[in-house]
């Protein structure tokens, strides 16, 4: 099967990479506030995060495609479901990305002097694959947001900081929670858009289990909760309030989601939520760095 370069680029789902990039400046900024930044380690942390995000994108494409749950989705077409690439090729792409993440992660653990962190990296790869893969994917049991909060929030931010200075701080923990909530908001928006298709295919996401109305309220709470975390960081560092510059953009999303936006409107919500997370990470990272 011949797959065009454009199809593979579409399969990368570049807009989702903000969820991988955003945690790194927060972790680096928190380390900078403690007096030390190693840019090689920071770069390795970014490669780990990007490798995991790209890997999980391809893994979801493969697993959902072979299960048939992507047949009637609203968003961009997936490689397997559309027939643009074979399942074997997409699975191989997922594991290639995971291998890149693993290689960078092992190097990062060695440089930081904490080899036990390899176990955390292995857990992250397992969570990425088992989200929609394996015999009992936890993403099909309403637990996707839990995995995203833990690995693209807590682990990504605190792991970045810990590999720099071998400790974490209260502002970093709150920042990790804020990043995790925004990553969950991205996933929740995606799953609200796909409630009908997921219900029909038996994919029991949190949005399906909660129902449309409650899922939309949860999305709104996750979005606002991230800014509450930044406000709490202001106890130590008032500059963290600079993240509130993004609050008007967040509020503009709350209205349409609460009024029942669907289809392509939710695709726009997804895009802007990702942009907010990236902006949040950069602004909060700078605020922490210049405490």
N, C-alpha and C positions, 0 to 999 in steps of 0.2 A: 504493500500500500504506500503510495507516494503522498507525503504530507508537505504542504507548502510552509515556507518560513513564516508567513503571516498567521497561519493556523497555530503554529507552535508559540508564537508571540502572544496570540490571543489566549492560548492555554496557560501561559505564565500568569495571567491575571495581574498585570502590572499594578493596577490600582490597589490591590490588596497588600502590596509590599510596604505601604505606609505603616501597617501594623507591626512589621518587623523592624523598620527603621526607627520609629518613634521611641521605643524604650531605651535605645542606646545613649542618646544625649542626656537623658535623665540620669542614668547610671554613671556616665562620665562626669556630668556636672556635680553629682553628689560626691564622687571621689575627689574631684578638683577642690571642693570645699574642705576636704580633709587634708589637702596639701600635696596630692600626688596624682599625676595622670601619665600612664604609659600608652602612647598612641598606637604602638604595635598591638598591644592587648585589646585596645578599643577597636581597632580594625578587625581583629580576629573575632571579637564578639559580634560585630556587625555581619561578618561572613556567616557565622553560626546562625544568626537570626534570619538572614536572607535565605540561607540554604534550607532551613526548616520550613519557612513560609512557602518557598517554591516547591519543596518536596511535598508539603501537605496539599498544595493546590493540585499537583499532578496526581497525588494519591487519591484525593477526593474524586477527581475526574475519572480515574480508573475504577475505583470501587463503586461509585454511584452509576457509572456507565454500564458496568457488567451486571449490576443489579436492576438496571432499567429505571432508576429513580430520576434520571435527568431527561427523560423523554419529552416531558411537557413543561420544562422550566421557562421562566419569563426572561431571564437575563441572557448574557452572551452564551452562544452555543459552546458546549464542551467538546473536547477532541473525540472521546470514545462515543458519546451519545450521538454526535453528528456524523460519525463515520469518517472523520477527517484523519484519524490515526488509529492504529490497531491498539487493542488493550495492552498487548505485550510491550509495545513501544512506549506507551504512556507510563506503565508500571516501571520500566527501566529508567525513564526520565526521573520519576519520583525517587528511586533509590540512588541514582547518580547525585541528585541534589542532597539527599541525606548523607551520602558518603563525603561530599564536600563539607557539609556542616560538621560531620564527625571528625574529619581531619583537622579542621580549624579548631574545633573544640578540644581535641587532645593536645594540640599545640598550646592553646590558651591555658589549659590545666597545668601543663608542664611549666610554662613560664611563670604562672602565678604561685607555684609551689603547693598546689592543692590537688593532687592526683585523684582524690576521692570524688571530685566534681565530675569525673567521667561518668559516674553512675547517674548523676542528674541529667547529663547529656543523653545517656542511653534511654532514660525515662522519657525525655522530651521526644526522641525519635519514635519510641514505642507509642507515645500518646498521639503523635502526628499520624502514624499509620493506622492505629486502631480507632481513630475518630470515625471513619466510615469503613475501615477495612476489618478483616478478621471475621470470625463467626458471630460475634456479638458486639458490633460497633457501638461505642458509647454515645456517639452523635445521634444514633437512632433511638436512644433512650432518654433524650432530653438533657444530657449531661455535657453537651458541647461547650456551653458557656463556662462550665467549671474548668474544663481543660484549657480554654483560651485565657481565662483569668489567671490561672496558675502559671502557665508556661509563657504566654505573651505579655503578662503583666508582672507578676512577682518574680519568676525565675529570670526573665529577660533583664529587668531593671536591676534587681538585687545581685544577680549573677555578674552583671557588668561591673557593678561597684565592688563586689567582693573580690573579684579577680584583680582589681586594682590595688585595694588597700586592706584586704583581709578582714573587713568588718562592714556592717551596714548601720545606717543611722535612721532615726525616726522620720526625718523628712524624706529619705529615700524610700522607706516603707510606704509612706502616704503617697508619694509620687508613683510607686509601683501599683498601688491600688487604683489611682486615677487612670493610669495607662491601661490597666486591666479592664476597668469599667468601660472605657472607650472602645477597646477591642471587642468586648462583649456586645456593646451597642452596634458595632458593625455586623457582627454575626446575627444578632437579633433582628436587625433591619433586613438582612438577607433572608432570614427564615420567615419573617412576616410576609415578605413578598411571595414566598413559595409555599405558604400554608396549604393552599388547595392541592397543588401538585404533590407535595410531600404526604398529605393525608391520603391521597388516592393511591400512592405507591407504598404506603406503610412506613414511611420515614417519620418517626415520632420525635421531632425536634421539640425544644422547649416551647417554641411558639405554637406548635400543634397541641401540645399537652395543656398549655395555659389557655389557649383560645385567643382569637384575634384581639379582643378588647384588652385583656390583661397583658398580653404580649406587648401591645403598643404602650401601655402604661409603664411596663418594665423598661422598655427602650428609653422612654423619657427620663425615668429615674436613673438609669445608668449614665445618661448624658449629663444630667445635672449633678449626679454624685461625684463625677470626676472633678467638677469645679469646686465642690465642697471639700474634696481632698486638698486641692490647691489652696483654698482658703485656710485650711487647718495648718498647712505648711507655713503660712504667713506668721504663725506664732513664733517660729524660729527665724524666718526669712521673709520680711514683708514684700520683697521683690517677686515672690511667687504669685502675688495678686495680679501681676502682668498677664497671666493666663486668662484673666477675666476679659481681656480684649477680644477673646474668641467667643464669649458668652452670647453676644447678639446673633452670631451665626448659628449657634446651637439652638437658641430660642426660635429662630426662623424655621428650624426643622421640626420642632415640637408641635407646632400648629398643624401642618399637613399630615403628620403621622397620627396625631390624635383625631383628626377628622376623617381618617380612613384611606389615606393615599395607597394606591395599589399599582401593580405593573411597572411601567416605565417611570412613574413618579417615584417609586421606591428605589429604582436604580439611581436616580438623582440623589435621593437621601443617602444611599450607600456611599456615593462618591464624596459628598460633602462631609459625611461623618469621618471618612478616612482622612480627608484634608484637615479636619479639626484635630484629629488625633496626632497627625504629624506636626501641626503647628503647636499643639499643647506640649508635645515632647521637646521640641526645639526651644520654645520660650521657657518652659520650666527648667530645662537643662541649663540654659544661660543664667537664669535666676539663681539656681543652686550654685553654679560655678562662681558667680560674683557675689556670694553672700558676704 
